[in-house]
Structure formats: structure tokens, C-alpha cells
């Protein structure tokens, strides 16, 4: 789990840097950044659940769901012009 969390954290930082430096369009990098960040939140939620820390687990789970919801809304507004 730790390696997977490290992988998604590195991807989040890498795509955020690519977006901030304008190496890639932010229309491409921001959704990928948010998906990687939400994957990191889901992995953290699983780790806290395994440690029997239910409140922290729920917090990270809700944060991951919120990030995915915002990302899906942004992608749909780009595609369909909502």
C-alpha cells in the first residue's frame, strides 16, 4: 500500500508541476492531478481503516469522493459546455 500511495503522490505532484509551468494545458493536467489525488485519498482511507481509526478513514473517503465529483463535473462542463 505504501508504494502505491507514493506512486500516486508522485504522479499528483508531477502533473501539478506540468500544469503550473504550462508544459501541458491545464485542461489536461488538472483532471489527471485530481484523479491521482483522489486515489491517494482512497488509499489513505484504507490505511486508516486497517489501523482502526474510523473517523479519519471516513474523512479521507469523503474527501476522495468530493474530488472525483468535482473532476467529473469539470470534465463534463468541458465536453458538453454545461
QUIVENLIN-V313162 format. One record per run of one state. SS is the DSSP state (hx for helix, st for strand, lp for the rest). FROM is the first residue (numbers start at 1). LEN is the number of residues. If there is no record, write none. Layout:
# QUIVENLIN-V313162
ss->SS from->FROM len->LEN
ss->SS from->FROM len->LEN
This chain:
# QUIVENLIN-V313162
ss->lp from->1 len->1
ss->hx from->2 len->19
ss->lp from->21 len->5
ss->hx from->26 len->25
ss->lp from->51 len->3
ss->hx from->54 len->27
ss->lp from->81 len->2
